[in-house]
Amino acid sequence: MRHQRVLSLILPLMLGAGLVDAGGVSGTQGPVPEVQLLVGLAVSYLCFRWYRADSDARGYRRSRWLSVGVVAFTAGALPYYLARSRAAGERGRALGAYAAYLALAAMAAWVGIATRIALG
């Protein structure tokens, strides 16, 4: 699976998580911890898949600790990886794209929440 396709799977996942979180399951109100855990694991897995594909495509040698960091601390480890794996002229662009993607993922979750609230 191409690493751009892996990223495209995260957005619908976040949208669905927002839908479920806003209304809960079976008529309950509020977030559902089980769903949050499953979404967190799925997003970590997808981010790791992207990281592996991207590092393979760039010929970047992954360390064991960075791989663990990408799974356990995705939001902090991926910017570190991007800064280390890109040339000096590409770092800012890669970090900016990462920040934009985080904002897009958050917006997808917010759209899910707003949709669920609007539908009642």
Residue pairs with C-beta under 8 A, 6 or more apart in sequence:
1 49
1 53
2 53
3 49
3 50
3 53
3 54
3 57
6 46
6 49
6 50
6 53
7 46
7 50
7 101
9 46
10 43
10 46
10 47
10 105
11 104
11 105
11 108
12 108
13 39
13 42
13 43
13 46
14 39
14 43
14 105
14 106
14 108
14 109
14 112
15 108
15 109
15 111
15 112
16 39
16 112
17 35
17 36
17 39
17 109
17 112
18 108
18 109
18 110
18 111
18 112
18 113
18 114
18 115
18 116
19 112
19 113
19 115
19 116
20 32
20 35
20 112
20 116
21 30
21 31
21 32
21 35
21 36
21 109
21 112
21 113
21 116
22 112
22 113
22 114
22 115
22 116
22 117
23 29
23 116
23 117
24 30
24 31
24 32
25 32
25 35
43 74
44 70
44 71
44 72
44 74
45 71
47 70
47 71
47 74
47 78
48 67
48 70
48 71
51 62
51 67
51 70
51 78
51 81
52 62
54 60
54 85
55 61
55 62
55 81
55 85
58 85
60 84
60 85
66 77
66 80
66 81
69 76
69 77
69 80
70 77
70 78
70 81
75 102
78 98
79 95
79 98
82 91
82 94
82 95
82 98
83 91
83 94
83 95
86 93
86 94
